Amino acid sequence: MKNKVKLKKYIVLIVIVYIALLFMFLALNIYELDVYNKNYNIKILEIVNKVKEDYPDVSENEIIGILNSKNSNEQIFKKYGIDILKDNVLLENEKIQYVFILLNIGVLVIAVAITIIIFTIYEKRKDKELKEITKYIEEINRKNYSLKIDGISEDELSILKNEIYKTTIMLKESAENSKKDKIELKKSLEDISHQIKTPLTSILIILDNLIDNPNMDESTRYEFIRDVKREVVNINFLIQAILKLSSLESNTVSYIKEKNNINTILESAIKNVSTLCDLKNVEIELKDKPDIELVCDSKWQIEALTNILKNCIEHSKSGGKVIISCENNNAYIQLVIKDFGDGISKKDLPHIFERFYKGENSTPDSIGIGLALSKAIIEQDNGKIDVKSDKDGTQFIIKYFRI
């Protein structure tokens, strides 16, 4: 807006100047005509008085008739070298005519000079802005994205300025995201390295025992091999979970968002933990099977809810129950998943969604990544997850906000 206002000011200024000059030309022409009329009238009056004095028999009507007559005898003036079609009969008017011609030319020169000055000032300011834009581009090429283009306008430079500003912001975000992705990748690799160190060590020890004891009895060998398989499965699960979480956090997952029935998602998640329910003798109760549509990626949401249900089942007592309830309103869809276990300690509660965090009541096989993954997935679908816990159990409250 700033540059557009400036341009408008220049245009208005030029228009005002030309209007003023127009009035000046008009005033000069009117004044010139008045001077001519005055001079002619004075001379005519002197001639009339002379005629009246020398020829008293000539009436005033005859004199007025002669003055207003269209008949003229050009030969009288030609004797004195005066062409009435080209020259002024009155020498004084001829001099005045030259003066007014010079005045008109002077006014025209002033008008042109003012116009040139105004446009020169405008062009200089525009050139200055173009140099600034060029400087901004040079800084961007040097990967300096901490720039801000002031005075975003709507004149002929506005599109260029706006696009450069957008490009600067986009490149800055891209650079920051690239840096963030590298940090996340480094962190993920460190996490994987740390978490697989123990099972790998265990596998190496078992393999050394198998190699060093070729005559080991079959039952012991079978137990060792089964332990190796279990550790390999755990490592594979761990790596897959970390890679999924890293992909979600770095926004590199191709999310397919479409309308899904939330009851279908919940039933799929319950089916995924059915074996664990049988082992732990825990029942899952789905209240009032909700017929509600949720815009999300069903595959990822099933995984998120599966991890939460798995956590609730692992912390439930044998013969216990996990209850799922749903609430629907104009603002959000809410799921509440509640177990009746020993609860989460106040010390652990703020950290349960952190990757690899294990609370004091965690199971031995827990690696502390399931809830972190669930949180990342739910947030991808415009959701939020909270947890409340006391000695009577834990409840996870999930809200999917309507867009």
N, C-alpha and C positions, 0 to 999 in steps of 0.2 A: 504493500500500500504506500510505503514511503516514497518510492521512486515514481509511482503513478501520480501521486499528489504533486511531486516536483514537476513532472512533465505537464500536468494540467496548469500549474502555476505559470510555467513558461508560455504556454499557449494563450492563457488568459492575458498575460502581460503584453504579448505581441498584439492581440486583438485590441486591447485598450489603447496601445500606442497608435495603431492604425486608425482607430475611431477618432482619437484626438487629432491626428494629422488630417483626417478627412474634414473635421470641423474647422481646422486651421485653414485648409485650402478654401473651404466654403466662405469663411470669414474674410480671407484675402480677396477672393473674387467679388464678394459683396462690397467690400471697402473700395476696390479698384473701380467698380461700376459707379459707386457714389462719387468718387473723385472725378471720373470722366464726366458724369452728368453735371456736377457742380461747375467744372471748367467750361463745358459747352454752354450751359445756361448763362454764365457770367458774360461770355463773349457774345452770345445772341442778344442778351439784354443791351450790351454796349452798342451793337449794330442797330437794334431797333431805336434806341435813343438817338443815335446819329441820323438815322433816316427821318425820324420825326422832327429833328432839329433842322435838317437841310430841306426836307420835303414835307412841309406842314399839310399839304393837300392830300397826302397819302393817309388813308384811314387805318385804324388799328386792325380792323377786320381784314383789310387787304394784306397787311403785313403778316398776320396769323395764317391767312390762306396761303401766302407764299411759303411760309415755314413748313406748313403741313402738306404742301404740294409734292406729288411724286415726280413731277417734271424737274429735271436738273440740266444745267448747261455745264458740262464737264470742261468745256474749252476755256472757261474763265480761269480755272485753277491750273490747267495745263500750261498756260502762259508763264506760270511761276514755278513750273516743274513739280506740281503736286498731282498725283493720281489718287482720286478720292476712293478708288476701290482697294488701294494698297497702303497709302500713306495717311497719316493723321493731318488733318487741316491745321489742328492746333499743335504746335511744336511742344508745348508743355505736356500735353497728353502723351505724345510720343515718348518723351523722356520718362514719364511715369510708367508707361507700358514696359519699358526695359527694366525698370526697378522691380516691378511686380513679377516679371519673368524670372529675374534673378532670385527673388524671394521664394517663388514656387520651386525652382530648382534646388535651392538651399533646404527647403522643407523636405523635399523628396530624398535628398542625400542624407539628411538626418534620419529619416524613416528607415532607409536601407541600412545605415550604419548601426542604428539601434537593433534592428532585426539580426544583423550579422553578429553583434556583440552578444545578444541573448542566446542565439544558437551556438556560438562559440563556447560560452560558459556551460551550456547544457552538454555539448559534446565532450568538453574537458572532463566534466563530472562523470559522464558515461564511460569515457576512456579510463578514468581512475578506477571505476567499479570493475571494468573488464580486466584491468591489471590485477586487482585484488582477487578476482575469480581465478585468474591464471595462477596466482601465487597459491591459492587454496588447492588447486589441482596439483601443483608441484609438491606441496606438502603431503597430499594424499598419496602421490607416487612414492614419497619417502616413507610411507606407512605411518604417517602421523595423522591419526584419526580423531585426535582431541581438538577438533575445530568446530566453530559455530559461525555460520554465515548470518550476520545481522541484517536487518532491513529486507526481509523477504517481501518482494513486491509483485505488482501485476503489470508492469510495463513490458517492453520488448525483451528485457533481460530476466523477467520473472521465471519463465520456463527453465532457462539454464540454471538460475540460482536454485530453484526448488529441486531440480533433478540432481544437482551437485550435492545439495544438503541431504537428499534421500540416499544418494550413493555413499556419502560420508557415513551416515548412520548405519547403512547396511554393511559397509565394509568394517566398521567398528564392531558391530554385533558379530559379524562373521569371524573377525580376529579373536574376539572374546570367547565365542563359542568354540573355536578351534583350540584355544588355550585351555578352555574348560574340559573339552573332550580329551586332550592329552593328559590333563591332571586326573580325570576320571579313569582313563585307561591305565595310567600308572598305579592309581589306587587299587583298581580291580586286580591288576597283576600282582600287586603286593598282597592283597587279600587272598588271592588264589594260592600264592606261594606259601603264605603263612598257614592257611587252613589245610593244605594237602601235605604239609611237612610231616605231621604226626602219622597219618595213615600210610604214607610212603615209607616212613621209617619202620612201621609195623610190618609192612609187606616185605621189606628187605630182610628183616630179622627172620620172618617165617621162611622165606626162600633160602636164606643161609642154612637154617635148620634142616630144610628138606634136602639141600645139596650135601651138607656135612653128614647127614644120617641116611645113607641109601638103604639101610636095612630096617628103617622105621616101620612099625606095624601099620597095617592098612587103615585101621580106625583112626589112629593119630594123624596119619598122612591126610586122610579124608577131612578131618577137623581143620588141619592147617590150610588145606586147599579151600575149604569153605570160608575160612576167615579171610583168606586173600580175596576171594570173590566178593565178600561183603565189603571189604575195604575199597575194592575197585568200583563197586556200585556206588558207594558213598562218595568217592572222588568224582565219579561221572555226574552224580546228582548235584554235587557242590559246584562243579564247573558250569553245568548247564544253568543252575540258578543264578550264579554270579553274572554270567553272560547275559541272561535275560534282564536282570536288574540293571546292568550297565547300559544295555541297549535302550531300556526305558528312560533312564536318567539322561542319556545323551540324545534322546529324540530321534533315534535311528530305526525305530520299529515302524513298520507299515501297518497303521491302525485301520481296520475296516469297520467304520461306525455305521450301524444300521439299526432299525427297530427290532428289538428282541423281547420276547415274553419273559419277564423276570422269574416267573414260576418255573419255566423250562430251564433257565440258568441255574436256579437253586437245586432243582432235582438232579441235574447233571453233576453239580458239586457234591451233593449228598451221595450219589452213586460212586463217586471217586473215593470216598472215605468209608464205604460200606464195610470193606474188609477190616479196617482198623476198628470200626464200631463193634464188629463181631468179636475181635480179639480183646477189646477193652470192656465188652459187655455194656456199651453205652447206646442209648436210644436217641435218635434225632427226631424232634417233633416240629413239623412245619405247620404253623397256625394259618388257617383261612387261606389256603393256596391262592396267592395273589394273582389276579389276571390284569397285570399292569405292563405296559410297554416301556422299555428303557432303551434309549439310543446309546449303544456301546458296541465294543468288539466282544462278542459273546465268548470266544475262545479264551481271551485274556481274563475276562470277568469270572469265568468258571474257575480258572487257576487261582485268582485272588481269593474267592470265597472258599475254595478247597483248602488253601493254606490256613485260613482263619478257622474253619471247621476242624481241621487236623489239630491245630493248637488247642482248641476247646476240648476235643476228645482226649488228647494226651494229658490234660490237666483235670479231667473228670475222674470221679471215683467209679469203681466197678459197680454196675447197676445204676449208674447215674443217667442224666438226661441233658441234652442240648436243645434249647428252644429257639426257633427262628420266627420272628414276627415282622410284619411289614405295615408301613403307614404311607398313605399317599395324599398329598395336598398340592395346592397350586405352586408352591415354592420348590418342593423337592420330593423325592421318593426316599423313604427311610427304611433301612433294614437293621434289626437288632438281633444279634446272635449272642445268646446267654448260656453260660455253663454254670454248674453248681459245685465247682472244685474248691480248692483252698484259697484261691485268689492270688493276686500279684502284690508283692510287698510295695509299700510306698516308695522305697528306694529304687526299685526296678521299674515302676510304672512310667516315669518320663522317658525311659530308654528302650522300651520294648520294640519300637519300630526302627531302631538303629541296626544296621547290618552287623551280623556276628555277635550281637549282644545276647548273652545268656543270663537269665535271672537265677535266683537261688533255688527256684522250684523247677528249673528246666530238666527235661529228661536227658539221660546220658547220650542218646543218639542225636539230640538237637544240635544244629549248627548255627541257629540264630539268624536265618536269612529269609524264612518264609513270610514273616509279617512285614519285613521291609519291602519285599517284592509285592505283597498285597497292597501296601500303602501306595507304592509307585503306580501300580495298575489302576487303582481306584481314582487317583488324582488325574490320570490321563483322561478319564471319562467324566471330568468335571465333578468329581466327588470328593468327599472328605471322610476320614475315619477317626473316631475317638474311642477311648477305652475308659471304662469305669470298673473298679474292682474293690472288693472288701472280703471279709472272711467267709461270706456266704457264696462267693463266686465272682465271675468276671463277665462283663457284657461289652461287646464290640458294637458301636453305633456307627452305621454307614449312611451317609446322606449323598444322594445323587441330585445335584441341583439342576433345575430345568433351565435351558439356555434361553 
